[in-house]
Amino acid sequence: MARHLITSALPYINGIKHLGNMVGSMLPADVYSRYLRQRGHDVLYICATDEHGTPAELAAKERGLPVAEFCAQAHDAQKAVYDGFALAFDYFGRSSSAENRDITQHFARKLNENGFIEERAIRQVYSPADGRFLPDRYVEGTCPHCGYDKARGDQCENCTRVLDPTDLIEPRSAISGSTDLEVRETKHLFLLQSKLQHEVEEWVARHEQDWPQLASSIARKWLTEGLHDRAITRDLDWGVPVPADTWPELAAEGKVFYVWFDAPVEYIGATKEWADQNPADRDWKSWWYEADDTVRYTQFMAKDNVPFHTVMFPATELGVREPWKKVDYVKAFNWLTYYGGKFSTSQKRGVFTDQALDILPADYWRYFLIANAPESDDSSFTWEHFTATVNKDLADTLGNFVNRVLSFSKKRFGDEVPAGGEPGEAETRLGEEIAGLLAEYETQMEALQFRKAAAALRALWSAGNSYLEEKAPWLEIKTDKDAAALTLRTAMNLIHLYAVVSEPFIPSSAAAMRAAFALPDDTATWTTPEEARSLTTLQPGIPFTVPPVLFAKLTDEDLETYKERFGGQPA
């Protein structure tokens, strides 16, 4: 089987993330990783907190903590939420690690040796009120392109255009709010992306036909506009330091690398962190170095991260002139909105992941978010849509099927899978239908089409309900007990099938369904369409129990409570 390296965009350290961040990177990566593992592939799913740059410093300042202490606490808090969502990372690291520092500095030295880094004197924003040069994110103002009045000096959150602090209209210090800003001369390192333009173009051309249109169009737009040389150092107290053996003057001034230079390197750094925990059994370089022919690398991210992963970091890897693994497939997502307005960490608008888990278990959120993933365009979260989806798909279609099959069988036949007669025409038709739907599910999962995969999974669940309504065992038992037993045994086999194939979407509920049956040596990781056609995994006599209700139906009162707490529309 293939080796699959999977990464999702690193969540910033400055606070718990919202649902839009979850569905735009980490959750679909987890669903895909789980699916590939079930199909027998060798999978390494890597992520980490992105801990450098101004967001970390500003958040630490707001909390009154040293930045290192703040990042350690915030990393643990974020990891606890991701554990709550059952994200099965192989490793969740930290970009402030020694491993990331060493590899980032190695990349910088190699780029310098190859003529792709240049030291330049530039004019930079200085705040007399703060007594310091202001890195790009320490400068806020109005975007010159779209007029958004809370744009940062590196990028406009509204239109996603990359900016320099001096581009902003009416700039102000993010530290003190002072508008008394000056422009002074200082030195920084520049990555000469312009010299790598043609190499990046050739690399993108070899891959973009395989990528989603969203990812390829963003990469092509950046390349059409032309790659510009970009400063890769900042005046910050927290970050990967410029190595003194190569740039002693800048190191003495305390320069650190720009967060968007070191953050993508952390995919490699986190893999080394993972390997360093058990070096005898883990080889991090086999995933990243000279791995083009042995590893399939898939990245997950929202559209605002696409330029950095399809253009800027590939330029860095190409310029290093070493055989580092580059991404094969970029799964890019549009935005999940909150009643048509943007989720925003900085503006505290929308539902945040810790709040979501306070309300309902993770599987409710996992299913809803993936079933409505913003793949082809932006999608909107509303409480009305959420409650309707939970009630229709999870409570009624899946949960009710499991409960009524097992409860009715226990009541009429005891706590073992009943025997009954031989499968007939209805069971043959059902087997063919299930096989076809499962094949469709596999096709969409392989293609990373998550909404279509969710639709196929939902259709699998619906097929069980249709079969149950057609056979009506509550009527069959009045005239033909063996026929009713066959129907229930077949339905129980469907439940076991659902437990196996639903695991990527709803792992906790899948485990509960599987645990309902005391099936000896139940080690099945997947059920193929051909195996599903027979629906004979559970033989008569297997003990079972009726699990607790898988999904509670949400009421109108629940809906009103949620809307009152979070608001029915963006602020």
C-alpha positions in Angstrom: 0.0 0.0 0.0 1.0 3.6 -0.6 2.6 5.9 2.0 0.5 9.0 2.6 1.9 12.1 4.2 -0.9 14.5 5.3 -0.7 17.9 6.8 -3.2 20.6 7.6 -2.6 24.3 7.9 -1.1 25.1 11.3 -3.5 26.9 13.6 -2.3 30.1 15.0 -1.5 30.0 18.7 -3.5 33.1 19.6 -6.7 31.5 20.9 -9.1 28.7 20.3 -10.1 28.4 16.7 -13.6 28.7 15.3 -15.6 26.1 13.3 -14.5 27.7 10.0 -10.9 27.0 10.8 -11.8 23.4 11.8 -13.6 22.6 8.6 -11.1 24.4 6.4 -8.1 22.3 7.4 -7.8 19.9 10.3 -11.2 18.0 10.2 -11.1 17.0 6.5 -7.5 16.0 6.9 -8.5 13.8 9.8 -11.4 12.3 7.9 -9.1 11.5 4.9 -6.4 10.1 7.2 -8.8 7.8 9.0 -10.2 6.6 5.7 -6.7 5.8 4.3 -5.7 4.0 7.4 -8.8 1.9 7.2 -7.9 1.0 3.6 -4.6 -0.3 4.8 -2.3 2.6 3.8 0.7 3.8 5.7 -0.4 7.3 6.9 1.4 10.0 8.8 -0.8 12.9 9.7 1.2 15.9 11.0 0.0 19.3 12.4 1.3 21.8 15.0 0.6 25.1 16.5 2.0 28.1 14.7 3.6 30.0 17.5 5.8 32.7 16.1 5.0 36.2 14.8 3.0 39.1 16.2 -0.2 37.1 17.0 1.7 35.2 19.7 3.4 38.4 21.1 0.2 40.4 21.1 -1.9 37.6 22.7 0.7 37.1 25.4 0.9 40.8 26.1 -2.9 40.9 26.4 -2.8 38.0 28.9 0.2 39.5 30.8 2.3 36.4 30.3 5.8 35.8 28.9 5.3 34.8 25.3 6.9 31.3 25.8 4.7 30.6 28.8 1.6 31.8 26.9 2.4 29.6 23.9 2.9 26.5 26.0 -0.5 27.0 27.7 -2.2 27.9 24.4 -0.8 24.8 22.7 -2.1 22.5 25.5 -5.5 24.3 25.3 -5.8 23.9 21.6 -4.6 20.2 21.7 -7.3 19.5 24.3 -10.0 20.8 21.9 -8.6 18.8 19.0 -8.6 15.7 21.2 -12.3 16.5 22.0 -13.0 16.5 18.2 -11.2 13.1 18.0 -8.6 14.4 15.5 -6.2 11.5 15.2 -3.0 13.3 14.5 0.1 11.1 14.5 1.8 14.1 16.0 0.7 17.6 16.9 3.9 19.7 17.4 5.0 23.2 18.0 6.7 25.6 15.6 8.8 26.9 18.5 10.5 23.5 18.8 14.3 23.1 18.5 13.7 20.9 15.5 11.9 23.6 13.6 14.6 26.2 14.6 17.4 24.0 13.3 15.7 23.1 10.0 14.6 26.6 9.3 18.1 27.9 9.9 19.4 25.2 7.6 17.0 26.2 4.9 18.1 29.9 5.2 21.8 29.0 5.0 21.3 26.9 1.9 19.2 29.6 0.2 22.0 32.1 1.0 24.7 29.7 -0.4 22.6 29.4 -3.6 22.2 33.1 -4.1 18.6 33.4 -3.1 18.9 35.5 0.0 20.1 39.1 0.0 20.6 41.6 2.8 18.9 44.9 2.1 18.4 48.2 3.8 14.7 49.1 3.9 12.5 51.8 5.3 10.3 50.4 8.0 7.6 51.7 10.3 8.9 52.9 13.7 6.7 53.9 16.6 8.2 56.4 19.0 5.4 55.7 21.5 6.4 52.1 21.6 10.2 52.7 21.2 10.6 50.0 18.5 10.2 49.1 14.8 6.8 47.6 14.1 6.7 44.3 12.3 4.0 44.0 9.7 1.2 42.6 12.0 1.9 45.3 14.5 0.6 47.8 12.0 -3.1 48.1 11.4 -5.1 50.3 9.1 -7.3 50.5 6.0 -6.7 48.2 3.1 -5.9 50.2 -0.1 -7.6 47.6 -2.2 -11.0 46.9 -0.5 -11.3 49.6 2.2 -11.4 47.2 5.1 -10.5 49.2 8.1 -8.9 46.4 10.2 -6.4 45.2 7.7 -3.0 44.1 9.0 0.4 45.1 7.7 1.0 41.6 6.1 -2.4 40.7 4.7 -6.0 42.0 4.5 -8.3 39.5 6.2 -11.2 40.7 4.1 -9.8 40.5 0.5 -6.8 38.3 1.3 -4.4 40.6 -0.6 -0.8 40.5 0.7 0.3 43.9 2.0 3.3 45.8 3.4 2.7 48.0 6.4 3.4 51.1 4.3 0.6 50.2 2.0 -2.0 50.8 4.7 -4.1 53.9 4.8 -4.2 55.7 8.2 -1.8 53.2 9.8 -1.7 52.8 13.6 0.3 50.7 16.1 -1.4 47.5 17.2 0.5 47.8 20.5 -0.4 51.3 21.6 -2.8 52.4 19.0 -0.6 55.4 18.3 -0.9 57.0 14.8 2.4 58.9 15.4 4.4 56.6 13.2 7.7 57.2 11.4 9.5 55.4 8.6 13.2 54.7 9.4 15.9 52.7 7.8 16.8 49.2 9.0 18.3 46.0 7.4 16.5 42.7 6.7 17.0 39.5 4.7 15.0 39.1 1.5 14.1 35.9 -0.2 14.7 36.5 -4.0 11.6 34.9 -5.2 11.9 36.7 -8.5 14.9 34.6 -9.4 12.8 31.5 -8.7 9.7 32.5 -10.7 10.2 30.3 -13.7 11.1 27.2 -11.6 7.9 27.7 -9.5 5.9 28.2 -12.7 7.2 24.9 -14.1 6.6 23.1 -10.8 3.0 24.4 -10.6 2.3 23.5 -14.2 3.2 19.9 -13.5 0.7 19.7 -10.7 -2.1 22.2 -11.1 -4.2 20.0 -13.4 -4.6 17.5 -10.5 -5.5 20.2 -7.9 -8.9 21.6 -7.2 -9.7 24.6 -9.4 -9.7 26.8 -6.3 -6.0 25.9 -5.5 -4.7 26.1 -9.0 -6.5 29.4 -9.8 -5.0 31.1 -6.8 -1.5 29.8 -7.5 -1.8 30.8 -11.2 -3.0 34.3 -10.2 0.0 34.9 -8.0 2.4 33.7 -10.7 0.7 35.8 -13.4 1.1 38.9 -11.2 4.8 37.9 -10.7 6.8 36.8 -7.7 8.4 39.6 -5.8 11.4 39.5 -3.5 10.1 39.4 0.1 11.6 40.3 3.4 11.8 37.1 5.5 13.0 38.7 8.8 11.3 40.7 11.4 12.0 42.8 14.5 10.5 40.6 17.2 11.5 39.1 20.5 10.0 35.7 19.7 10.8 33.6 16.7 13.5 31.5 15.0 16.6 33.6 15.4 18.7 34.6 12.4 21.9 32.4 12.7 24.9 34.4 13.9 27.3 32.2 11.9 25.9 33.5 8.7 24.5 37.0 9.5 26.3 38.2 12.7 25.1 41.8 12.4 21.4 41.0 12.1 21.7 38.3 14.8 23.2 40.9 17.1 20.2 43.1 16.4 17.9 40.3 17.4 16.3 39.7 14.0 14.1 36.6 13.7 12.6 34.9 10.7 9.2 35.9 9.4 6.6 33.5 10.6 5.6 32.7 7.1 9.1 31.6 6.4 9.4 29.2 9.4 5.8 28.0 9.7 5.7 25.8 6.6 9.1 24.3 7.6 7.4 23.1 10.8 5.6 20.4 8.8 9.1 18.9 8.5 10.1 20.1 12.0 7.0 18.4 13.6 7.8 15.2 11.7 11.3 15.3 13.2 9.7 16.0 16.6 7.6 12.9 16.1 10.6 10.8 15.2 12.8 12.2 18.0 10.3 10.7 20.5 11.1 7.2 19.3 14.2 7.4 17.0 14.8 3.7 16.9 11.5 3.1 15.1 10.8 6.3 13.3 12.7 7.8 10.3 11.5 11.3 9.6 13.7 11.8 6.5 12.0 8.9 4.8 8.9 11.0 4.6 10.6 14.2 3.5 13.9 13.7 1.9 14.3 12.0 -1.5 10.7 10.8 -1.0 9.1 11.9 -4.3 8.6 8.3 -5.5 7.6 6.7 -2.2 5.3 9.2 -0.6 2.0 10.9 -1.6 1.8 14.3 0.1 -1.6 15.9 0.6 -2.1 19.3 2.2 -5.4 20.7 3.6 -6.0 24.5 4.0 -8.5 27.3 3.5 -8.1 29.5 0.5 -6.2 32.4 2.3 -3.4 30.0 3.0 -3.1 28.7 -0.6 -0.5 31.2 -1.9 1.9 30.4 0.8 1.7 26.6 0.2 1.5 26.6 -3.6 4.0 29.4 -4.4 6.0 30.8 -1.5 7.0 27.5 0.3 7.7 25.6 -3.0 9.9 28.5 -4.0 11.8 28.1 -0.7 12.1 24.3 -1.2 13.3 24.7 -4.8 15.9 27.3 -3.8 17.4 25.1 -1.2 18.6 22.8 -4.0 18.0 19.7 -1.9 15.5 16.9 -2.6 12.8 17.9 0.0 9.4 16.5 -0.6 6.9 19.0 -2.2 3.2 18.7 -2.0 1.4 16.5 -4.5 -2.2 17.6 -3.9 -3.5 20.7 -2.3 -7.0 20.4 -1.0 -8.2 24.0 -0.7 -11.5 25.1 0.9 -13.5 28.2 0.6 -14.9 29.8 3.8 -17.6 28.7 6.1 -19.6 31.8 7.0 -21.8 32.5 10.0 -25.2 33.6 8.7 -23.3 35.0 5.7 -20.7 36.9 7.7 -17.1 35.7 8.2 -16.1 33.6 11.2 -13.3 35.6 12.8 -10.9 34.7 15.6 -9.8 38.3 16.0 -13.4 39.6 16.0 -14.8 36.7 18.2 -17.6 36.2 15.7 -19.2 32.8 15.3 -19.1 29.5 17.1 -15.7 28.4 18.5 -14.6 24.9 18.8 -14.5 24.7 22.5 -18.0 26.2 22.7 -19.2 23.7 20.2 -18.0 20.8 22.4 -19.7 22.3 25.4 -23.0 22.1 23.5 -22.9 18.7 21.8 -20.6 15.8 21.3 -18.0 16.0 18.5 -19.7 13.7 16.1 -22.6 16.1 15.6 -20.2 18.7 14.5 -17.9 16.5 12.5 -20.7 15.2 10.4 -22.4 18.5 9.9 -19.2 20.3 8.9 -18.0 17.7 6.5 -21.4 17.2 4.9 -21.5 21.0 4.3 -17.8 21.6 3.7 -17.2 24.8 1.6 -15.5 23.0 -1.3 -16.9 24.6 -4.5 -17.9 27.9 -2.8 -18.5 29.5 0.6 -21.1 27.8 2.7 -23.1 29.3 5.5 -23.5 28.0 9.0 -26.9 28.7 10.5 -28.4 27.2 13.6 -31.5 26.3 11.6 -29.5 24.3 9.1 -27.4 22.7 11.8 -30.4 21.4 13.8 -32.3 20.3 10.7 -29.2 18.3 9.5 -28.7 16.7 12.9 -32.3 15.7 13.2 -32.8 14.4 9.7 -29.5 12.7 9.0 -28.1 11.7 12.4 -31.1 11.3 14.7 -33.8 10.1 12.3 -31.9 8.3 9.5 -29.0 6.7 11.4 -29.7 6.8 15.1 -33.4 5.8 14.9 -32.5 2.9 12.6 -30.0 1.5 15.0 -32.2 1.9 18.0 -35.4 0.5 16.6 -33.7 -2.5 15.0 -31.8 -3.5 18.1 -34.6 -2.7 20.5 -37.3 -4.6 18.6 -35.0 -7.6 18.1 -34.1 -7.7 21.8 -37.8 -7.5 22.7 -38.9 -10.3 20.3 -35.9 -12.5 19.9 -33.7 -11.9 22.9 -30.1 -10.5 23.1 -28.6 -12.6 20.3 -28.6 -12.1 16.6 -31.7 -14.1 15.4 -31.4 -16.8 12.8 -34.5 -16.7 10.6 -34.8 -17.9 7.0 -32.5 -17.7 4.0 -32.0 -14.3 2.2 -34.5 -13.7 -0.5 -35.1 -11.2 -3.4 -35.4 -8.2 -1.1 -32.0 -9.0 0.5 -30.4 -9.5 -2.9 -31.7 -6.1 -4.1 -30.5 -4.5 -0.9 -27.0 -6.1 -1.2 -26.7 -4.7 -4.8 -27.8 -1.3 -3.7 -25.4 -1.2 -0.7 -22.5 -2.4 -2.9 -23.2 0.4 -5.4 -23.5 3.1 -2.7 -20.4 1.9 -0.9 -18.4 2.0 -4.2 -19.6 5.6 -4.7 -18.6 6.4 -1.2 -15.1 5.0 -1.8 -14.8 6.9 -5.1 -15.7 10.2 -3.6 -13.4 9.7 -0.6 -10.5 8.8 -2.9 -11.2 12.0 -4.9 -11.4 14.1 -1.6 -14.9 15.2 -2.5 -16.2 15.4 1.0 -19.7 16.7 0.4 -20.3 14.0 -2.2 -18.8 11.4 0.1 -21.2 12.5 2.9 -24.1 12.2 0.5 -23.1 8.7 -0.4 -22.8 7.8 3.3 -26.2 9.3 4.0 -27.6 7.2 1.1 -26.1 4.1 2.7 -27.9 4.9 5.9 -31.2 5.7 4.1 -31.0 2.3 2.2 -31.3 0.5 5.6 -34.4 2.5 6.5 -36.0 1.8 3.1 -35.3 -1.9 3.5 -36.8 -1.9 7.0 -39.9 -0.1 5.8 -40.3 -2.5 2.9 -40.0 -5.6 5.0 -41.8 -4.2 8.1 -40.6 -6.8 10.6 -43.2 -5.5 13.1 -45.8 -6.9 10.7 -43.9 -9.9 9.5 -43.6 -11.3 13.0 -47.4 -11.7 13.2 -47.4 -14.2 10.4 -43.9 -15.4 9.7 -41.4 -15.2 12.6 -38.5 -16.5 10.5 -39.0 -13.8 8.0 -39.0 -11.1 10.7 -35.8 -12.7 12.1 -34.1 -12.6 8.7 -35.0 -8.9 8.3 -33.6 -8.0 11.7 -30.5 -10.1 11.1 -29.9 -8.3 7.8 -30.5 -4.9 9.4 -28.0 -5.7 12.2 -25.4 -6.5 9.5 -26.1 -3.1 8.1 -25.5 -1.6 11.5 -22.1 -3.3 11.6 -21.4 -2.1 8.1 -22.3 1.4 9.1 -20.0 1.1 12.1 -17.1 0.3 9.9 -17.5 2.7 7.0 -18.9 5.7 9.0 -15.8 5.8 11.3 -14.0 8.6 9.3 -17.0 10.9 9.9 -18.3 9.9 13.3 -15.7 7.8 15.1 -17.3 7.8 18.5 -20.7 6.8 17.3 -19.1 4.2 15.0 -17.3 2.7 17.9 -20.6 2.5 19.9 -22.3 0.7 17.0 -19.5 -1.8 16.6 -19.4 -2.4 20.4 -23.1 -3.3 20.4 -22.1 -6.7 19.0 -19.9 -9.2 20.9 -18.4 -10.3 17.6 -15.2 -12.4 18.3 -12.1 -11.1 16.6 -13.8 -8.1 15.1 -10.8 -6.7 13.4 -12.4 -5.5 10.2 -10.9 -2.2 9.1 -13.1 -1.9 6.0 -15.8 -3.6 4.1 -15.5 -3.8 0.4 -18.5 -3.4 -1.9 -18.2 -7.1 -2.8 -18.2 -8.1 0.9 -21.0 -5.7 1.7 -23.2 -7.4 -1.0 -23.7 -10.5 1.2 -24.4 -8.8 4.5 -23.4 -11.9 6.5 -20.7 -10.6 8.9 -23.0 -11.2 11.9 -24.1 -14.8 12.1 -27.0 -16.0 14.3 -26.2 -16.3 17.9 -23.8 -13.3 18.2 -24.7 -11.5 21.5 -25.6 -7.8 21.2 -26.7 -5.0 23.4 -28.8 -1.9 22.7 -26.4 1.1 23.0 -27.5 4.4 24.4 -29.2 6.8 22.0 -26.6 7.7 19.4 -27.9 11.2 18.5 -30.5 13.2 20.5 -33.0 15.0 18.4 -32.7 18.8 18.8 -35.8 20.7 19.7 -37.2 24.1 18.8 -36.2 25.1 22.3 -32.6 24.0 21.7 -32.6 26.1 18.5 -33.8 29.2 20.3 -31.2 28.7 23.1 -28.4 28.4 20.6 -29.5 31.5 18.7 -29.9 33.5 21.9 -26.4 32.5 23.1 -24.6 33.1 19.8 -26.8 35.4 17.9 -28.8 34.5 14.8 -26.7 36.7 12.6 -23.2 38.1 12.5 -22.5 41.1 14.7 
